[in-house]
Amino acid sequence: MGTSAATGQQGEELAASYLKRNGYRICERNVRFKRLEIDIIAYDKKRKMMVFVEVKARSHPSLEYPIRTAVDQRKRRALRQAVARWVNKHEYEGPGRIDIVCIGDGKMQEHIMDIGSDFY
């Protein structure tokens, strides 16, 4: 693909496909609140909760710098702020969590569930 934007877009497509195959219903994608963004909002049918997904994609993953390390404390704080805005806007009162889906070299690498969903 070449550019980081293209890698990110392909990563989001792969992540959405992965989530669907695993019983999630995709509700929204690329939700923005000014500079805050949620890549995918999905409903986990098995656990009956909303899942706010950050997708991290790299064209060439490195063992030295795993993809999961790209979601640092600053990014986690921004995700929690975006989720809080979505929850408020939609008056959502049910359970939820924040996940990370890591895509590397065009393949699903890792799904990290509940990275600290302390927004309720």
DSSP file (Angstrom, degrees, kcal/mol; ACC not computed):
  #  RESIDUE AA STRUCTURE BP1 BP2  ACC     N-H-->O    O-->H-N    N-H-->O    O-->H-N    TCO  KAPPA ALPHA  PHI   PSI    X-CA   Y-CA   Z-CA
    1    1 A M              0   0    0      0, 0.0     2,-0.9     0, 0.0     5,-0.1   0.000 360.0 360.0 360.0 -44.7    0.0    0.0    0.0
    2    2 A G        +     0   0    0      1,-0.1     2,-0.1     2,-0.1    57,-0.1  -0.559 360.0  74.5 106.7 -73.9    2.8    2.4    0.7
    3    3 A T  S  > S-     0   0    0     -2,-0.9     4,-2.3     1,-0.1     5,-0.2  -0.378  77.1-122.6 -84.8 159.4    1.6    5.3    2.8
    4    4 A S  H  > S+     0   0    0      1,-0.2     4,-2.6     2,-0.2     5,-0.2   0.853 113.8  55.6 -67.2 -33.0    0.8    5.2    6.5
    5    5 A A  H  > S+     0   0    0      2,-0.2     4,-2.4     1,-0.2    -1,-0.2   0.913 109.7  46.1 -63.9 -41.7   -2.8    6.4    5.8
    6    6 A A  H  > S+     0   0    0      2,-0.2     4,-2.6     1,-0.2     5,-0.2   0.895 112.2  50.8 -67.4 -40.0   -3.3    3.5    3.4
    7    7 A T  H  X S+     0   0    0     -4,-2.3     4,-2.4     2,-0.2    -2,-0.2   0.916 111.8  48.3 -62.3 -42.7   -1.8    1.1    5.9
    8    8 A G  H  X S+     0   0    0     -4,-2.6     4,-2.3     2,-0.2    -2,-0.2   0.905 111.7  48.7 -64.0 -42.8   -4.2    2.5    8.6
    9    9 A Q  H  X S+     0   0    0     -4,-2.4     4,-2.0     2,-0.2    -2,-0.2   0.927 113.2  46.8 -64.2 -45.0   -7.2    2.2    6.3
   10   10 A Q  H  X S+     0   0    0     -4,-2.6     4,-2.5     1,-0.2    -1,-0.2   0.901 111.0  53.8 -63.0 -39.7   -6.3   -1.4    5.4
   11   11 A G  H  X S+     0   0    0     -4,-2.4     4,-2.6    -5,-0.2    -2,-0.2   0.895 107.3  50.0 -61.2 -41.5   -5.7   -2.1    9.1
   12   12 A E  H  X S+     0   0    0     -4,-2.3     4,-2.5     2,-0.2    -1,-0.2   0.886 110.0  50.8 -66.1 -38.3   -9.2   -0.9   10.0
   13   13 A E  H  X S+     0   0    0     -4,-2.0     4,-2.3     2,-0.2    -2,-0.2   0.936 112.8  45.9 -62.6 -46.0  -10.8   -3.0    7.3
   14   14 A L  H  X S+     0   0    0     -4,-2.5     4,-2.5     2,-0.2    -2,-0.2   0.894 112.9  50.4 -64.1 -40.3   -8.9   -6.1    8.5
   15   15 A A  H  X S+     0   0    0     -4,-2.6     4,-2.7     2,-0.2    -2,-0.2   0.921 110.1  49.5 -64.6 -43.6   -9.8   -5.3   12.1
   16   16 A A  H  X S+     0   0    0     -4,-2.5     4,-2.4     2,-0.2    -2,-0.2   0.909 112.1  48.7 -62.2 -42.1  -13.5   -4.8   11.2
   17   17 A S  H  X S+     0   0    0     -4,-2.3     4,-2.5     2,-0.2    -2,-0.2   0.923 111.4  49.9 -62.9 -44.5  -13.5   -8.2    9.4
   18   18 A Y  H  X S+     0   0    0     -4,-2.5     4,-1.2     1,-0.2    -2,-0.2   0.934 111.2  48.6 -58.7 -47.9  -11.8   -9.9   12.3
   19   19 A L  H  <>S+     0   0    0     -4,-2.7     5,-2.5     1,-0.2     3,-0.4   0.918 111.0  50.0 -61.7 -44.1  -14.4   -8.5   14.8
   20   20 A K  H ><5S+     0   0    0     -4,-2.4     3,-1.8     1,-0.2    -1,-0.2   0.926 108.5  52.6 -59.5 -45.6  -17.3   -9.5   12.6
   21   21 A R  H 3<5S+     0   0    0     -4,-2.5    -1,-0.2     1,-0.3    -2,-0.2   0.767 107.9  53.7 -60.9 -25.0  -15.9  -13.1   12.3
   22   22 A N  T 3<5S-     0   0    0     -4,-1.2    -1,-0.3    -3,-0.4    -2,-0.2   0.100 128.7 -91.5-102.1  22.1  -15.7  -13.2   16.1
   23   23 A G  T < 5S+     0   0    0     -3,-1.8    22,-1.1     1,-0.3     2,-0.3   0.598  80.4 134.2  87.8  12.4  -19.3  -12.2   16.7
   24   24 A Y  E   < -A   44   0A   0     -5,-2.5     2,-0.6    20,-0.2    -1,-0.3  -0.686  47.7-139.9 -92.2 148.9  -19.1   -8.5   17.0
   25   25 A R  E     -A   43   0A   0     18,-2.3    18,-2.7    -2,-0.3     2,-0.5  -0.947  18.9-132.6-105.9 122.2  -21.6   -6.1   15.3
   26   26 A I  E     +A   42   0A   0     -2,-0.6    16,-0.3    16,-0.2     3,-0.1  -0.623  30.8 171.6 -75.7 122.8  -19.9   -3.1   13.8
   27   27 A C  E     -     0   0A   0     14,-2.9     2,-0.3    -2,-0.5    15,-0.2   0.841  60.4  -5.5 -98.9 -45.6  -21.9    0.0   14.8
   28   28 A E  E     -A   41   0A   0     13,-1.9    13,-2.8     3,-0.0    -1,-0.4  -0.976  56.5-153.8-149.3 158.4  -19.8    2.9   13.7
   29   29 A R  E    S+A   40   0A   0     -2,-0.3    11,-0.2    11,-0.2    10,-0.2  -0.989  71.4   8.0-137.1 148.5  -16.4    3.7   12.3
   30   30 A N  E    S-     0   0A   0      9,-2.9     2,-0.4    -2,-0.3     9,-0.2   0.918  73.1-174.7  50.5  55.0  -14.1    6.7   12.4
   31   31 A V  E     -A   38   0A   0      7,-2.3     7,-2.5    -3,-0.1     2,-0.4  -0.686   6.3-162.0 -82.1 127.5  -16.1    8.6   15.0
   32   32 A R  E     -A   37   0A   0     -2,-0.4     2,-0.3     5,-0.2     5,-0.2  -0.901  28.6-179.6-119.7 141.9  -14.6   12.0   15.6
   33   33 A F  E >  S-A   36   0A   0      3,-2.7     3,-2.3    -2,-0.4     2,-0.4  -0.810  74.4 -69.9-130.8  88.9  -15.0   14.6   18.3
   34   34 A K  T 3  S-     0   0    0     -2,-0.3    -1,-0.1     1,-0.3     0, 0.0  -0.476 120.7  -8.1  56.5-112.5  -12.7   17.4   17.0
   35   35 A R  T 3  S+     0   0    0     -2,-0.4     2,-0.3    -3,-0.1    -1,-0.3   0.525 120.0  91.7 -91.3  -3.8   -9.2   15.9   17.4
   36   36 A L  E <   -A   33   0A   0     -3,-2.3    -3,-2.7    45,-0.1     2,-0.3  -0.685  56.6-176.2 -89.5 143.5  -10.4   12.8   19.3
   37   37 A E  E     -A   32   0A   0     -2,-0.3     2,-0.5    -5,-0.2    -5,-0.2  -0.998  25.2-158.7-143.3 145.4  -11.3    9.7   17.4
   38   38 A I  E     -A   31   0A   0     -7,-2.5    -7,-2.3    -2,-0.3     3,-0.1  -0.994  13.7-157.0-117.1 121.9  -12.6    6.2   17.9
   39   39 A D  E    S+     0   0A   0     14,-0.6    -9,-2.9    -2,-0.5     2,-0.4   0.951  73.7   4.3 -66.2 -50.8  -11.6    3.9   15.1
   40   40 A I  E     -AB  29  53A   0     13,-1.8    13,-3.5   -11,-0.2     2,-0.5  -0.999  55.4-162.8-140.0 134.8  -14.4    1.3   15.5
   41   41 A I  E     +AB  28  52A   0    -13,-2.8   -14,-2.9    -2,-0.4   -13,-1.9  -0.986  28.0 168.2-114.2 123.2  -17.4    1.0   17.8
   42   42 A A  E     -AB  26  51A   0      9,-2.8     9,-3.5    -2,-0.5     2,-0.6  -0.892  34.4-124.5-133.2 159.8  -18.7   -2.5   17.9
   43   43 A Y  E     -AB  25  50A   0    -18,-2.7   -18,-2.3    -2,-0.3     2,-1.0  -0.939  17.5-143.9-108.5 123.1  -21.2   -4.5   20.0
   44   44 A D  E  >> -AB  24  49A   0      5,-3.2     4,-1.4    -2,-0.6     5,-1.3  -0.753  14.5-170.5 -85.8 102.2  -19.8   -7.7   21.6
   45   45 A K  T  45S+     0   0    0    -22,-1.1    -1,-0.2    -2,-1.0   -21,-0.1   0.853  81.7  53.9 -64.0 -36.5  -22.8  -10.0   21.4
   46   46 A K  T  45S+     0   0    0      1,-0.2    -1,-0.2   -23,-0.2    -2,-0.1   0.923 121.7  28.0 -65.9 -45.6  -21.2  -12.6   23.6
   47   47 A R  T  45S-     0   0    0      2,-0.1    -1,-0.2     0, 0.0    -2,-0.2   0.448 103.7-129.5 -97.9  -1.6  -20.5  -10.3   26.5
   48   48 A K  T  <5 +     0   0    0     -4,-1.4     2,-0.3     1,-0.2    -3,-0.2   0.947  64.7 113.0  53.2  59.9  -23.4   -7.9   25.7
   49   49 A M  E   <S-B   44   0A   0     -5,-1.3    -5,-3.2    45,-0.1     2,-0.3  -0.993  70.1-101.8-154.5 157.5  -21.4   -4.7   25.7
   50   50 A M  E     -Bc  43  96A   0     45,-2.0    47,-1.5    -2,-0.3     2,-0.5  -0.595  33.8-156.7 -78.3 142.2  -20.2   -1.9   23.6
   51   51 A V  E     -Bc  42  97A   0     -9,-3.5    -9,-2.8    -2,-0.3     2,-0.7  -0.988   6.4-156.3-126.6 126.2  -16.5   -2.1   22.6
   52   52 A F  E     -Bc  41  98A   0     45,-2.7    47,-2.1    -2,-0.5     2,-0.5  -0.904  21.9-157.6-104.2 114.2  -14.5    1.0   21.5
   53   53 A V  E     -Bc  40  99A   0    -13,-3.5   -13,-1.8    -2,-0.7   -14,-0.6  -0.819  17.0-162.5-109.6 127.0  -11.7   -0.2   19.4
   54   54 A E  E     - c   0 100A   0     45,-2.5    47,-2.5    -2,-0.5     2,-0.5  -0.917  18.3-152.3 -98.0 124.8   -8.3    1.5   18.6
   55   55 A V  E     - c   0 101A   0     -2,-0.6     2,-0.5    45,-0.2    47,-0.2  -0.872  10.9-171.3-102.1 128.3   -6.7   -0.1   15.6
   56   56 A K  E     + c   0 102A   0     45,-2.5    47,-3.1    -2,-0.5     2,-0.4  -0.982   9.7 179.8-118.6 123.6   -3.0    0.0   15.3
   57   57 A A  E     - c   0 103A   0     -2,-0.5     2,-0.4    45,-0.2    47,-0.2  -0.970   9.6-179.9-128.2 138.7   -1.5   -1.1   12.0
   58   58 A R  E     - c   0 104A   0     45,-2.1    47,-2.4    -2,-0.4    48,-0.5  -0.996  25.5-145.8-133.6 141.4    2.1   -1.4   10.8
   59   59 A S  S    S+     0   0    0     -2,-0.4    -1,-0.1     1,-0.3    45,-0.1   0.824 100.0  24.7 -74.4 -29.6    3.3   -2.5    7.4
   60   60 A H  S    S-     0   0    0     44,-0.1    -1,-0.3    45,-0.1    44,-0.0  -0.768  84.0-153.4-136.1  89.7    6.4   -4.1    8.9
   61   61 A P        -     0   0    0      0, 0.0     2,-0.4     0, 0.0    43,-0.1  -0.272   9.7-145.2 -64.6 150.2    5.9   -5.0   12.6
   62   62 A S        -     0   0    0      3,-0.7     5,-0.1     1,-0.1    -2,-0.0  -0.938  15.6-147.5-119.0 137.8    9.1   -5.1   14.7
   63   63 A L  S    S+     0   0    0     -2,-0.4    -1,-0.1     1,-0.2     0, 0.0   0.812 103.7  56.2 -69.0 -29.3    9.8   -7.5   17.6
   64   64 A E  S    S+     0   0    0      1,-0.3    -1,-0.2    -3,-0.1     0, 0.0   0.868 119.4  29.0 -68.8 -37.6   11.8   -4.7   19.2
   65   65 A Y  S    S-     0   0    0      3,-0.0    -3,-0.7     5,-0.0    -1,-0.3  -0.751  86.4-154.2-126.4  82.3    8.8   -2.3   19.2
   66   66 A P    >   -     0   0    0      0, 0.0     3,-1.6     0, 0.0     4,-0.3  -0.174  25.2-116.7 -57.1 150.4    5.6   -4.4   19.4
   67   67 A I  G >  S+     0   0    0      1,-0.3     3,-2.2     2,-0.2     4,-0.2   0.857 111.4  66.8 -57.2 -37.5    2.5   -2.7   17.8
   68   68 A R  G >  S+     0   0    0      1,-0.3     3,-1.4     2,-0.2    -1,-0.3   0.761  88.0  67.6 -58.0 -25.9    0.8   -2.7   21.2
   69   69 A T  G <  S+     0   0    0     -3,-1.6    -1,-0.3     1,-0.3    -2,-0.2   0.622  81.2  77.5 -72.1 -10.7    3.4   -0.2   22.5
   70   70 A A  G <  S+     0   0    0     -3,-2.2     2,-1.1    -4,-0.3    -1,-0.3   0.659  80.1  73.8 -71.7 -14.6    2.0    2.5   20.1
   71   71 A V  S <  S+     0   0    0     -3,-1.4    -1,-0.2    -4,-0.2   -15,-0.0  -0.734  72.6 171.2-101.7  85.7   -0.9    3.0   22.5
   72   72 A D     >  -     0   0    0     -2,-1.1     4,-2.5     1,-0.1     5,-0.2  -0.149  51.5 -85.3 -85.4-176.7    0.8    4.9   25.3
   73   73 A Q  H  > S+     0   0    0      1,-0.2     4,-2.4     2,-0.2     5,-0.2   0.857 127.9  53.8 -60.8 -37.1   -0.8    6.7   28.3
   74   74 A R  H  > S+     0   0    0      2,-0.2     4,-2.0     1,-0.2    -1,-0.2   0.924 111.1  45.4 -63.7 -44.2   -1.5    9.8   26.3
   75   75 A K  H  > S+     0   0    0      2,-0.2     4,-2.5     1,-0.2    -2,-0.2   0.891 111.6  52.6 -66.7 -40.0   -3.3    7.9   23.6
   76   76 A R  H  X S+     0   0    0     -4,-2.5     4,-2.6     2,-0.2    -2,-0.2   0.912 108.9  50.1 -61.8 -42.2   -5.3    5.9   26.3
   77   77 A R  H  X S+     0   0    0     -4,-2.4     4,-2.1     1,-0.2    -1,-0.2   0.914 110.9  49.0 -62.4 -42.9   -6.3    9.2   27.9
   78   78 A A  H  X S+     0   0    0     -4,-2.0     4,-2.4     2,-0.2    -2,-0.2   0.890 110.6  51.3 -63.8 -39.8   -7.5   10.5   24.5
   79   79 A L  H  X S+     0   0    0     -4,-2.5     4,-2.8     2,-0.2    -2,-0.2   0.931 109.2  49.9 -62.3 -45.6   -9.4    7.3   23.9
   80   80 A R  H  X S+     0   0    0     -4,-2.6     4,-2.5     1,-0.2    -2,-0.2   0.887 110.9  50.3 -61.5 -38.3  -11.2    7.5   27.3
   81   81 A Q  H  X S+     0   0    0     -4,-2.1     4,-2.0     2,-0.2    -1,-0.2   0.920 111.5  47.5 -65.1 -43.5  -12.1   11.2   26.5
   82   82 A A  H  X S+     0   0    0     -4,-2.4     4,-2.3     2,-0.2    -2,-0.2   0.918 112.9  48.8 -63.6 -43.0  -13.5   10.2   23.1
   83   83 A V  H  X S+     0   0    0     -4,-2.8     4,-3.1     1,-0.2     5,-0.2   0.920 109.0  52.9 -63.3 -43.6  -15.5    7.3   24.6
   84   84 A A  H  X S+     0   0    0     -4,-2.5     4,-2.3     1,-0.2    -1,-0.2   0.894 110.0  48.8 -59.7 -39.9  -16.8    9.6   27.4
   85   85 A R  H  X S+     0   0    0     -4,-2.0     4,-2.8     2,-0.2    -1,-0.2   0.912 112.4  47.6 -65.8 -42.0  -18.1   12.0   24.7
   86   86 A W  H  X S+     0   0    0     -4,-2.3     4,-2.5     2,-0.2     6,-0.2   0.937 112.0  49.9 -63.7 -45.7  -19.7    9.2   22.7
   87   87 A V  H  X>S+     0   0    0     -4,-3.1     5,-2.0     1,-0.2     4,-0.6   0.915 114.6  45.1 -58.3 -45.3  -21.4    7.8   25.9
   88   88 A N  H ><5S+     0   0    0     -4,-2.3     3,-0.7    -5,-0.2    -2,-0.2   0.928 112.7  49.9 -65.3 -47.0  -22.7   11.3   26.8
   89   89 A K  H 3<5S+     0   0    0     -4,-2.8    -2,-0.2     1,-0.2    -1,-0.2   0.890 119.9  36.3 -59.9 -41.4  -23.9   12.1   23.3
   90   90 A H  H 3<5S-     0   0    0     -4,-2.5    -1,-0.2    -5,-0.2    -2,-0.2   0.411 103.0-128.7 -94.4   1.2  -25.8    8.8   23.0
   91   91 A E  T <<5 +     0   0    0     -3,-0.7     2,-0.4    -4,-0.6    -3,-0.2   0.877  43.7 176.9  50.9  40.4  -26.9    8.7   26.6
   92   92 A Y      < +     0   0    0     -5,-2.0    -1,-0.2    -6,-0.2    -2,-0.1  -0.619  18.8 171.0 -78.8 129.1  -25.5    5.2   26.7
   93   93 A E        +     0   0    0     -2,-0.4    -1,-0.1    -3,-0.1    -2,-0.0   0.299  43.9  99.2-120.3   6.4  -25.7    3.6   30.2
   94   94 A G  S    S-     0   0    0      1,-0.2   -45,-0.1     0, 0.0     2,-0.1  -0.180  81.6 -72.5 -87.4-177.2  -24.7    0.0   29.5
   95   95 A P        +     0   0    0      0, 0.0   -45,-2.0     0, 0.0     2,-0.3  -0.333  55.5 163.9 -73.6 157.1  -21.4   -1.8   29.9
   96   96 A G  E     -c   50   0A   0    -47,-0.2     2,-0.3    21,-0.1   -45,-0.2  -0.984  17.6-164.9-163.3 168.5  -18.4   -1.1   27.7
   97   97 A R  E     -c   51   0A   0    -47,-1.5   -45,-2.7    -2,-0.3     2,-0.5  -0.973  23.0-119.4-154.4 164.8  -14.7   -1.5   27.3
   98   98 A I  E     -c   52   0A   0     -2,-0.3    17,-2.6   -47,-0.2     2,-0.3  -0.956  33.6-177.8-112.4 128.3  -11.8   -0.2   25.2
   99   99 A D  E     -c   53   0A   0    -47,-2.1   -45,-2.5    -2,-0.5     2,-0.4  -0.799  19.3-141.2-119.1 161.6   -9.8   -2.7   23.1
  100  100 A I  E     -cD  54 112A   0     12,-2.4    12,-2.9    -2,-0.3     2,-0.5  -0.993   9.6-163.3-120.5 132.8   -6.8   -2.5   20.8
  101  101 A V  E     -cD  55 111A   0    -47,-2.5   -45,-2.5    -2,-0.4     2,-0.5  -0.979  11.4-155.3-114.6 122.6   -6.6   -4.5   17.6
  102  102 A C  E     -cD  56 110A   0      8,-3.3     7,-3.0    -2,-0.5     8,-1.5  -0.856   9.8-173.0-104.0 126.8   -3.1   -4.8   16.2
  103  103 A I  E     +cD  57 108A   0    -47,-3.1   -45,-2.1    -2,-0.5     2,-0.4  -0.972   6.9 178.7-117.6 128.8   -2.6   -5.5   12.5
  104  104 A G  E >   -cD  58 107A   0      3,-2.6     3,-1.4    -2,-0.5   -45,-0.2  -0.995  64.4  -6.8-135.8 133.2    0.9   -6.1   11.2
  105  105 A D  T 3  S-     0   0    0    -47,-2.4   -46,-0.2    -2,-0.4    -1,-0.1   0.858 129.0 -54.7  55.9  37.7    2.1   -6.9    7.7
  106  106 A G  T 3  S+     0   0    0    -48,-0.5     2,-0.3     1,-0.2    -1,-0.3   0.657 119.0 100.1  75.0  15.8   -1.5   -7.1    6.4
  107  107 A K  E <  S-D  104   0A   0     -3,-1.4    -3,-2.6     0, 0.0     2,-0.3  -0.959  81.8 -99.0-135.3 152.0   -2.5   -9.7    9.0
  108  108 A M  E     +D  103   0A   0     -2,-0.3    -5,-0.2    -5,-0.2     3,-0.1  -0.524  43.4 169.4 -64.5 127.7   -4.3   -9.8   12.3
  109  109 A Q  E     -     0   0A   0     -7,-3.0     2,-0.3     1,-0.3    -6,-0.2   0.787  54.0  -9.2-109.2 -45.8   -1.6   -9.9   15.1
  110  110 A E  E     -D  102   0A   0     -8,-1.5    -8,-3.3     2,-0.0     2,-0.5  -0.991  41.5-153.4-161.0 144.0   -3.3   -9.4   18.4
  111  111 A H  E     -D  101   0A   0     -2,-0.3     2,-0.7   -10,-0.2   -10,-0.2  -0.963  17.3-166.7-122.6 110.4   -6.6   -8.4   20.1
  112  112 A I  E     -D  100   0A   0    -12,-2.9   -12,-2.4    -2,-0.5     2,-0.3  -0.875  12.3-151.0-101.9 113.8   -6.0   -6.8   23.5
  113  113 A M        +     0   0    0     -2,-0.7   -14,-0.2   -14,-0.2    -2,-0.0  -0.660  62.1   0.6 -90.7 139.4   -9.3   -6.6   25.4
  114  114 A D        -     0   0    0     -2,-0.3   -15,-0.2     1,-0.1    -1,-0.2   0.971  57.2-174.8  55.7  79.7  -10.1   -4.0   28.1
  115  115 A I  S    S-     0   0    0    -17,-2.6    -1,-0.1    -3,-0.2   -16,-0.1   0.195  75.6 -49.0 -87.6  17.5   -7.1   -1.7   28.3
  116  116 A G        -     0   0    0    -18,-0.3     2,-1.8     1,-0.1    -1,-0.1   0.731  62.2-173.4 114.6  64.7   -8.5    0.2   31.2
  117  117 A S        +     0   0    0      1,-0.1     2,-0.5   -19,-0.1     3,-0.5  -0.454  26.4 149.0 -87.8  64.3  -12.1    1.3   30.4
  118  118 A D        +     0   0    0     -2,-1.8    -1,-0.1     1,-0.2   -21,-0.1  -0.194  31.4 110.9 -94.1  44.4  -12.6    3.4   33.5
  119  119 A F              0   0    0     -2,-0.5    -1,-0.2     1,-0.2    -2,-0.1   0.444 360.0 360.0 -98.4   0.5  -15.0    5.8   31.9
  120  120 A Y              0   0    0     -3,-0.5    -1,-0.2   -24,-0.1    -2,-0.1   0.409 360.0 360.0-103.3 360.0  -18.1    4.8   33.8
